[in-house]
Amino acid sequence: MAVSFDLFGTLVAADRPDEPWHAVADSLAERGVGVPDDWEAAYRSSHREYDRGREAPLDEHVRLALASRGVEITAATAREAVLAAFDGPVARRDGARDALAAAADRAPVAVCSNCSVPGLVERTLARTDLAGDALDAVVTSVGAGWRKPHPRIFETTADALDTPLSALVHVGDDARTDGGADRAGARSVLLADTSLPTVAAQLREGRL
């Protein structure tokens, strides 16, 4: 058995900008990047085709959106600007640390998170004091290249924990994305049905 947890909405609650193009524009301007007048349209347009289920890294999207308007920036600047734009208030959810500890007492544990911003998952784990010994692996869609519910990200998570996919239990809050674990050949536990404290109790009792 191995256990993975979704991050945003499951282990942590995070504020995200309602109009992300404005947040990214402000972050770019702070780094001396001239943002085009029609930036919202550029940001909200597609600039590259991705296979179904593939993650579209947001820093790459921002570079391509700017390039479509004749503005060139380095990959490092795009990455820093995007990370700063989305690194907002975040709080650990009740029961998160206990659920991780209960899982770690029984099995290898990972975070498996959809996130298109490189570095944001790792920073969030550090800021909420969840990046401790309980985690054996951190798998992100931007790192793995695939978004939940695509089977490949669950396969990557199982591989990272050195366990068969059939032995992976994934805990999350979104039936559409996290529920994809069932279709991939793993097993999902959704917070709509089982709270984090209940997950912790069931792990300790060997009932999960």
Secondary structure, DSSP 8 states (H G I E B T S, - for coil): -EEEE--BTTTEEE---SSHHHHHHHHHHHTT----TTHHHHHTS--S---TTB---HHHHHHHHHHTTT----HHHHHHHHHHHH---EEE-TTHHHHHHHHHHHS-EEEEE---STTHHHHHHHHTT--STT-SEEEEHHHHSB-TTSHHHHHHHHHHTTS-GGGEEEEES-TTTTTHHHHHTSEEEETTTS-HHHHHHHHHTT--
